[in-house]
Amino acid sequence: MEENWMELEAEELLQEMLTLLHEKKIGKLREMLTTLNAVDIAQALSEVSETELPLLFRILPKELAAETFIEMDNDSQEFLISAFSDKELKEVLDEIYVDDAVDLIEEMPATVVKRILRHTNPEMRKDINQLLKYPKDSAGSMMTTEYVDLKKNMTVAECFARIRRTGVDKETIYTCYVTDRDRRLIGLVSVKELLLADEEQVIEDIMETNITYVGTLEDREDVARMFDRYDFLAIPVVDGEDRLVGIVTVDDAIDVLQEETTEDIAKMAAVVPTEESYLKTTVWTHARNRFFWLLFLMLSATVTGGIIQKYEDAFVAIPILVAFVPMLMGTAGNCSSQSSTMIIRGLALEEIKFKDFLKVLWKEVRIALLVGVILALVNGVRLLLMYSNNAEVLAQVSMFQLIVVSGLSLIGIVVLAKSIGCILPMLAKKCKLDPALMAAPLLSTILDTCSVLIFFSIAMAIIGI
């Protein structure tokens, strides 16, 4: 009975691979590897020793080896390149696509890059050099030049002949692009449309001319979002003269969105983003990436400490007030985090635009009033249960004053927190900054100061300290 290797867990798969390797059952190991996805093989190979890695990699069929190589982490790729003979390196490079080769080169040390370029064919080297000229965050840097181009006067039969002849080297053949003699993009046609059309039909009669495309300097994050909006498999990229220079495929768009999301999460946690994975980043690098923001936030918090010190006499006169400060500061931070998270997410998905500023602010204010009133009522009940029979507390302040001060403070702080939580990310977006910078740590520090000021201002007005 044929074994289903794909049903094995990652650790079991790795163990089975190593067992077959050590028992020198190379035929069965090769059969096993050919049934697996390149991503799963790459994940398994990332766990093996440097001695076993080249042995296992060399067992893979040529095409699968190239696919697996692209999915591997940078350290494993660099090690394999150093272990490859010139012939092996050329075989791998001949099988990978240009955009993947560019990504590889951008991550490798200069000495490794020289060896890679030395073993690429002249045409690929030219394409690589062209792509490397584009800014890192542009559509040009993530596109591939390997696409199927057709002419408008071709018949369907001629198109299929061209696809069969050139398609093996293209990253995708599902969408074909129609260009004129000057390589200007004039239309596109899918393979499905070609299959359903008559063989003698001319492409000009069936091609789609209402084309969505991007420029080479378009921000790559904006390009990646277009795949979600339009459900594309690929988007054509044109230069300043509308000449087709490449395409961006959906797999590259997913990689960009993953990178951007990871970067946003890091910024929202007040950590400088890093391209390395958590485990492969050194302790020193982790500490360095976190230190600046922690230092900034720590020093900012001294402002709050100074305000609390200013109201020291109020604490001495009415000690119960001290118990409210952590609750109010925590509530402010939590409320701002809720609002900023929703707004940052809305901005990222382009559900919210800066033109919606007043609409968003008015909605957050109404939400804050509703939430603030409910929190104030619940807190009032809590105070009655906890302090209505506490003579020591009632000797300092009346129950009515305590409930009113805490209730009004909660409402004011919640309204302010949610307002700031929606305003700052939108202003950051308008100023072309990353809205993720205006996330929990920074907002919490700002609102700690505001919360203390609001609380003591209300307390002094009502209690008359």
HELIX and SHEET records of a PDB file:
HELIX    1   1 TRP A    5  GLU A    7  5                                   3    
HELIX    2   2 ALA A   10  HIS A   22  1                                  13    
HELIX    3   3 ILE A   26  THR A   34  1                                   9    
HELIX    4   4 ALA A   38  LEU A   45  1                                   8    
HELIX    5   5 GLU A   52  ILE A   59  1                                   8    
HELIX    6   6 LYS A   62  GLU A   71  1                                  10    
HELIX    7   7 ASN A   74  ALA A   83  1                                  10    
HELIX    8   8 ASP A   86  GLU A   95  1                                  10    
HELIX    9   9 VAL A   98  GLU A  107  1                                  10    
HELIX   10  10 ALA A  110  ARG A  118  1                                   9    
HELIX   11  11 PRO A  122  LEU A  132  1                                  11    
HELIX   12  12 ALA A  139  MET A  142  1                                   4    
HELIX   13  13 VAL A  156  THR A  166  1                                  11    
HELIX   14  14 GLY A  167  ASP A  169  5                                   3    
HELIX   15  15 VAL A  191  LEU A  196  1                                   6    
HELIX   16  16 ILE A  203  ILE A  206  1                                   4    
HELIX   17  17 ARG A  220  TYR A  230  1                                  11    
HELIX   18  18 VAL A  250  MET A  268  1                                  19    
HELIX   19  19 VAL A  283  LYS A  310  1                                  28    
HELIX   20  20 GLU A  312  ALA A  317  1                                   6    
HELIX   21  21 PRO A  319  ALA A  323  5                                   5    
HELIX   22  22 PHE A  324  ALA A  348  1                                  25    
HELIX   23  23 PHE A  354  ASP A  356  5                                   3    
HELIX   24  24 PHE A  357  TYR A  387  1                                  31    
HELIX   25  25 ALA A  391  GLN A  396  1                                   6    
HELIX   26  26 MET A  399  LYS A  430  1                                  32    
HELIX   27  27 PRO A  435  MET A  438  5                                   4    
HELIX   28  28 ALA A  440  ILE A  463  1                                  24    
SHEET    1   A 3 ASP A 149  LEU A 150  0                                        
SHEET    2   A 3 THR A 175  THR A 179  1                                        
SHEET    3   A 3 LEU A 185  SER A 190 -1                                        
SHEET    1   B 3 VAL A 214  GLY A 215  0                                        
SHEET    2   B 3 ALA A 234  VAL A 238  1                                        
SHEET    3   B 3 LEU A 244  THR A 249 -1                                        
END                                                                             
